[in-house]
Amino acid sequence: MTRPRRAKSPLFGEEEPQLGLFDRAEPDTDYLFEEQQRELETLRDRLPSNVRFGTSSWTFPGWAGLVYHQRYANQRAFLRDSLREYAAHPLMRTVGIDRGYYTPVSEQDLAAYAAQLPDDFRAAMKIWQRVTMPGYPRHPRYGENAGRRNPDFLNAELFAQSVHAPALGAFARHMGPWIVEIAPSPFPLDPAWFCDKLGAFLRDAPRDFPFAVELRDRRLLTADYAKTLREHGASHVFNYWSRMPTLAEQMRVDGLVDTRLVVTRLLLPPGERYAELKEAYAPFDRIVSPQPQMRQDVVRLVRAALERDAECYVLVNNKAEGSSPLTVHALAKLLCSAP
């Protein structure tokens, strides 16, 4: 899918910030651009209000002409101010704050985000990996902890103090679900032990905002896992990820779809590696590898959720097809055209 857009100059420049992105106006391309905007607005108006599309993070200069139409003084200004323009895109009503996985987002940074967002915008924030990582990967960056068990795995108190408190203080109006990404473990996990740990975390953690659990180990996707989520009012993240079962297979696990919140994250096609696709797909301004079955499964999942009036979040990574804004556009069109 290709979006018509005007010829563009670089996103960053030394000129004053917020100048027009494009160097000159050309009537033909201006007309195409305005037509595209009208199409996006029409799709927005046809989508159910409880469906929120968005992307995994938002600071990609390659989205100039797709999401960003202003010129930013430099990369620092872009990182600081671009969320406002992202949230003005007709189809973007959520975003994944993925940086929270690597370190808790400060109250100051969350307040700066909140100042850029409209009232109806909700973000899905990843929980700090120190809380969600069963064990430390065997990688030099983890130093002496590499390969060891994580004593803070699913520590509700650590989550409450380090992660939840800043969000409650500065970002409560815009918080959607917490994403509890259970990273792959360097050692085998017993599914029963995992369900006990998860249940205790969901019981003891603050419940101001909903929890959505994302597995990266297919062996943990069990009936007991689904039961644990139901018992504590949490949701499963239906993830399109290289080593997890397909979205359709995850939907067949009893009880995972029957929740008041349905979260989908589209990340990596089966068998693919993140680093390889990041290099192959950059700068993320076009669809490189369409995934028609993935799109159909997302629409089936969303429509099943809408039958129960559930709230739906669909978050797309660039590595799913090549350009997450264009995947969002394609999914919105497909959802609106489905009978």
C-alpha positions as CSV (number, residue, x, y, z in Angstrom):
1,M,0.0,0.0,0.0
2,T,1.4,3.4,-1.0
3,R,0.2,6.7,0.4
4,P,0.4,9.6,-2.1
5,R,2.5,12.4,-0.5
6,R,4.1,15.6,-1.6
7,A,7.8,15.8,-2.3
8,K,9.5,16.3,1.0
9,S,12.6,18.0,2.4
10,P,14.4,16.4,5.4
11,L,12.4,16.2,8.6
12,F,15.2,18.0,10.6
13,G,16.8,21.3,9.7
14,E,18.5,24.2,11.3
15,E,15.6,26.5,10.4
16,E,13.1,27.5,13.0
17,P,11.1,24.5,14.3
18,Q,7.6,23.7,13.1
19,L,8.1,25.2,9.6
20,G,6.4,23.4,6.7
21,L,8.1,20.1,5.9
22,F,7.8,20.6,2.2
23,D,9.9,23.1,0.2
24,R,7.3,24.1,-2.4
25,A,3.7,23.7,-3.0
26,E,2.6,21.7,-6.1
27,P,-1.1,21.8,-6.8
28,D,-1.4,18.2,-8.1
29,T,0.4,16.7,-5.1
30,D,-1.4,19.0,-2.7
31,Y,-4.7,17.8,-4.1
32,L,-3.6,14.1,-3.6
33,F,-2.5,14.9,-0.1
34,E,-5.8,16.5,0.8
35,E,-7.7,13.6,-0.7
36,Q,-5.7,11.2,1.4
37,Q,-6.5,13.3,4.6
38,R,-10.1,13.1,3.8
39,E,-9.9,9.3,3.4
40,L,-8.2,9.0,6.7
41,E,-10.9,11.2,8.4
42,T,-13.6,9.2,6.8
43,L,-12.1,5.9,8.1
44,R,-11.8,7.5,11.5
45,D,-15.4,8.4,11.6
46,R,-16.5,4.9,10.5
47,L,-14.4,3.1,13.1
48,P,-16.2,2.1,16.4
49,S,-15.2,4.4,19.2
50,N,-13.9,1.5,21.3
51,V,-11.3,0.5,18.7
52,R,-8.0,2.2,19.2
53,F,-5.2,1.9,16.5
54,G,-1.7,3.0,17.1
55,T,2.0,2.1,16.8
56,S,4.8,0.8,18.9
57,S,6.6,4.0,19.7
58,W,6.4,7.0,17.4
59,T,9.8,8.7,16.9
60,F,10.6,7.5,13.3
61,P,11.9,10.2,10.9
62,G,10.9,7.9,8.0
63,W,7.3,8.7,8.7
64,A,7.7,12.1,7.3
65,G,4.8,12.6,4.9
66,L,2.9,9.7,6.5
67,V,2.5,11.0,10.0
68,Y,4.7,14.0,10.2
69,H,4.2,17.1,8.0
70,Q,6.2,19.7,10.0
71,R,9.9,20.5,10.1
72,Y,11.6,20.1,13.4
73,A,14.8,22.0,14.3
74,N,16.8,18.9,15.1
75,Q,16.4,15.3,16.3
76,R,16.2,16.5,19.9
77,A,13.2,18.7,19.1
78,F,11.6,15.9,17.2
79,L,11.9,13.4,20.1
80,R,10.6,16.0,22.5
81,D,7.6,17.4,20.5
82,S,6.5,14.9,17.9
83,L,3.9,13.1,20.0
84,R,1.5,16.0,19.6
85,E,1.6,15.7,15.8
86,Y,1.4,11.9,16.0
87,A,-1.7,12.1,18.2
88,A,-3.3,14.5,15.6
89,H,-3.2,11.7,12.9
90,P,-6.9,10.7,12.3
91,L,-6.3,7.0,12.9
92,M,-3.9,7.2,15.9
93,R,-5.8,7.0,19.2
94,T,-3.2,5.1,21.1
95,V,0.6,4.5,21.2
96,G,2.9,2.0,22.8
97,I,5.4,3.6,25.2
98,D,8.0,0.9,24.7
99,R,10.8,2.8,26.4
100,G,9.2,1.9,29.8
101,Y,10.5,-1.6,29.3
102,Y,14.1,-0.6,29.6
103,T,13.8,1.8,32.5
104,P,10.8,3.4,34.3
105,V,9.5,6.6,32.6
106,S,10.0,9.5,34.9
107,E,7.0,11.6,36.2
108,Q,8.6,14.6,34.4
109,D,8.7,12.9,31.1
110,L,5.2,11.5,31.5
111,A,3.9,15.0,32.3
112,A,5.5,16.3,29.1
113,Y,3.8,13.5,27.1
114,A,0.4,14.3,28.7
115,A,0.7,18.0,27.7
116,Q,0.8,17.0,24.1
117,L,-2.2,14.6,24.0
118,P,-5.9,15.2,23.4
119,D,-8.3,14.1,26.1
120,D,-9.5,10.9,24.4
121,F,-6.0,9.5,23.8
122,R,-4.8,6.5,25.7
123,A,-1.3,5.0,25.8
124,A,-0.3,1.4,26.5
125,M,2.9,1.4,28.5
126,K,5.3,-1.5,28.9
127,I,6.3,-2.4,32.5
128,W,10.0,-2.3,33.4
129,Q,11.9,-5.4,32.4
130,R,13.3,-5.8,35.9
131,V,9.7,-6.7,36.9
132,T,8.7,-8.8,33.9
133,M,12.0,-10.7,33.1
134,P,12.1,-14.2,34.7
135,G,15.8,-14.4,34.3
136,Y,18.6,-12.2,32.7
137,P,19.6,-13.1,29.2
138,R,23.1,-14.4,28.6
139,H,24.3,-11.1,27.2
140,P,27.2,-9.0,28.2
141,R,25.0,-6.0,28.9
142,Y,23.6,-7.7,32.0
143,G,27.1,-8.1,33.5
144,E,27.3,-10.6,36.4
145,N,23.5,-11.1,36.3
146,A,23.6,-12.6,32.8
147,G,22.0,-16.0,32.8
148,R,20.8,-15.8,36.4
149,R,17.3,-15.8,37.8
150,N,15.7,-12.4,38.5
151,P,14.7,-12.1,42.2
152,D,12.4,-9.2,41.3
153,F,10.3,-11.1,38.7
154,L,6.7,-10.0,39.1
155,N,7.5,-8.1,42.2
156,A,4.3,-6.1,42.9
157,E,5.9,-3.7,45.4
158,L,8.7,-2.8,43.0
159,F,6.2,-2.2,40.2
160,A,4.0,0.0,42.5
161,Q,6.9,2.2,43.6
162,S,9.0,2.5,40.5
163,V,6.6,2.2,37.6
164,H,3.0,2.8,38.7
165,A,3.5,5.8,41.0
166,P,5.0,8.1,38.3
167,A,2.2,7.2,35.9
168,L,-0.5,7.8,38.5
169,G,1.0,11.1,39.3
170,A,1.5,12.6,35.9
171,F,-0.3,10.4,33.2
172,A,-3.4,9.0,34.7
173,R,-5.8,10.7,32.3
174,H,-4.0,9.1,29.3
175,M,-3.2,5.6,30.7
176,G,-4.6,2.6,28.9
177,P,-3.3,-0.9,29.7
178,W,0.0,-1.8,31.3
179,I,1.8,-4.3,29.0
180,V,3.3,-7.0,31.1
181,E,5.8,-8.5,28.5
182,I,7.1,-11.8,29.9
183,A,10.5,-12.0,28.3
184,P,11.9,-15.3,27.1
185,S,13.7,-17.0,30.0
186,P,17.3,-18.3,29.8
187,F,16.1,-21.4,31.6
188,P,12.9,-23.4,31.3
189,L,9.9,-22.1,33.3
190,D,7.3,-24.3,34.9
191,P,3.9,-23.2,33.7
192,A,2.2,-23.9,37.0
193,W,4.9,-21.9,38.9
194,F,4.5,-19.0,36.4
195,C,0.7,-18.9,36.9
196,D,1.2,-18.8,40.7
197,K,3.7,-15.9,40.3
198,L,1.4,-14.1,37.8
199,G,-1.7,-14.5,40.0
200,A,0.1,-13.1,43.1
201,F,1.4,-10.1,41.1
202,L,-2.1,-9.3,39.7
203,R,-3.6,-9.7,43.1
204,D,-1.1,-7.4,44.9
205,A,-0.3,-4.8,42.3
206,P,-2.2,-1.4,42.2
207,R,-5.3,-1.7,39.9
208,D,-5.8,1.9,38.8
209,F,-5.2,0.8,35.2
210,P,-5.8,-2.6,33.5
211,F,-3.1,-5.2,32.9
212,A,-2.5,-7.0,29.6
213,V,0.0,-9.9,29.7
214,E,2.2,-10.6,26.7
215,L,3.9,-14.0,26.5
216,R,7.1,-14.7,24.5
217,D,7.2,-18.4,25.4
218,R,4.5,-20.6,23.8
219,R,4.8,-23.2,26.5
220,L,3.2,-20.7,29.0
221,L,0.1,-20.4,26.8
222,T,-2.1,-22.8,28.8
223,A,-5.6,-23.2,30.1
224,D,-4.3,-22.4,33.6
225,Y,-2.8,-19.2,32.3
226,A,-6.2,-18.1,30.8
227,K,-7.9,-19.1,34.1
228,T,-5.4,-16.9,36.0
229,L,-6.1,-13.9,33.8
230,R,-9.9,-14.4,34.3
231,E,-9.6,-14.7,38.0
232,H,-7.8,-11.4,38.3
233,G,-9.6,-9.4,35.6
234,A,-6.5,-9.2,33.4
235,S,-6.2,-9.6,29.6
236,H,-4.0,-11.5,27.2
237,V,-2.0,-9.7,24.6
238,F,-2.6,-11.4,21.2
239,N,0.9,-10.9,19.8
240,Y,2.1,-11.5,16.2
241,W,5.6,-12.5,17.1
242,S,8.1,-14.8,15.5
243,R,8.1,-17.6,18.0
244,M,4.5,-17.5,19.3
245,P,1.5,-19.3,17.9
246,T,-0.4,-17.4,15.2
247,L,-3.2,-15.0,16.3
248,A,-5.8,-17.5,15.2
249,E,-4.2,-20.2,17.4
250,Q,-4.1,-17.9,20.4
251,M,-7.8,-17.0,19.8
252,R,-8.7,-20.7,20.1
253,V,-7.5,-20.9,23.8
254,D,-10.7,-20.9,25.8
255,G,-11.3,-17.6,27.6
256,L,-8.7,-15.4,26.1
257,V,-11.0,-13.5,23.9
258,D,-13.9,-13.2,26.4
259,T,-12.6,-10.2,28.2
260,R,-13.6,-6.6,28.5
261,L,-10.2,-5.5,27.1
262,V,-8.6,-7.0,24.0
263,V,-5.0,-6.0,23.1
264,T,-3.2,-7.0,20.0
265,R,0.5,-6.3,19.2
266,L,1.8,-6.9,15.7
267,L,5.6,-7.3,15.9
268,L,7.4,-9.9,13.8
269,P,6.3,-12.4,11.1
270,P,6.9,-16.1,12.0
271,G,10.6,-17.1,12.0
272,E,11.9,-13.6,11.5
273,R,14.5,-11.7,13.5
274,Y,14.1,-8.2,14.8
275,A,17.6,-6.9,13.9
276,E,17.4,-8.2,10.4
277,L,14.0,-6.7,9.6
278,K,15.0,-3.4,11.2
279,E,17.9,-3.1,8.7
280,A,15.8,-4.4,5.8
281,Y,12.7,-2.2,6.4
282,A,14.3,1.1,7.4
283,P,13.3,3.9,7.1
284,F,9.8,2.4,7.5
285,D,8.1,4.5,4.9
286,R,6.5,1.7,2.8
287,I,5.0,-1.7,3.1
288,V,7.7,-4.2,2.3
289,S,6.2,-7.6,3.1
290,P,2.4,-7.5,3.4
291,Q,0.9,-10.1,5.8
292,P,-2.7,-10.7,4.5
293,Q,-3.4,-13.6,7.0
294,M,-2.3,-11.4,9.9
295,R,-4.6,-8.7,8.8
296,Q,-7.5,-11.0,8.4
297,D,-6.9,-12.5,11.9
298,V,-6.7,-9.0,13.4
299,V,-10.1,-8.1,11.9
300,R,-11.6,-11.4,13.1
301,L,-10.3,-10.7,16.6
302,V,-11.5,-7.1,16.7
303,R,-15.0,-8.0,15.4
304,A,-15.3,-10.9,18.0
305,A,-14.4,-8.4,20.7
306,L,-16.9,-5.8,19.4
307,E,-19.7,-8.3,19.7
308,R,-19.1,-8.1,23.4
309,D,-18.6,-4.3,23.4
310,A,-15.0,-4.8,24.5
311,E,-12.4,-2.1,24.2
312,C,-9.8,-3.0,21.6
313,Y,-6.2,-1.8,21.3
314,V,-4.2,-2.7,18.1
315,L,-0.6,-1.7,18.3
316,V,1.7,-2.1,15.2
317,N,5.4,-2.4,15.0
318,N,7.3,-1.4,11.8
319,K,8.7,-4.8,11.6
320,A,5.3,-6.4,11.1
321,E,5.1,-5.3,7.4
322,G,7.6,-2.5,6.9
323,S,5.7,0.7,8.0
324,S,3.3,0.6,11.0
325,P,1.3,3.7,9.9
326,L,0.5,2.1,6.6
327,T,-0.4,-1.2,8.3
328,V,-2.8,0.8,10.6
329,H,-4.3,2.4,7.5
330,A,-4.7,-1.0,5.8
331,L,-6.3,-2.6,8.9
332,A,-8.7,0.3,9.3
333,K,-9.8,-0.1,5.7
334,L,-10.2,-3.8,6.1
335,L,-12.2,-3.5,9.3
336,C,-14.5,-0.9,7.8
337,S,-15.1,-2.9,4.6
338,A,-15.8,-6.2,6.5
339,P,-19.5,-7.2,6.4
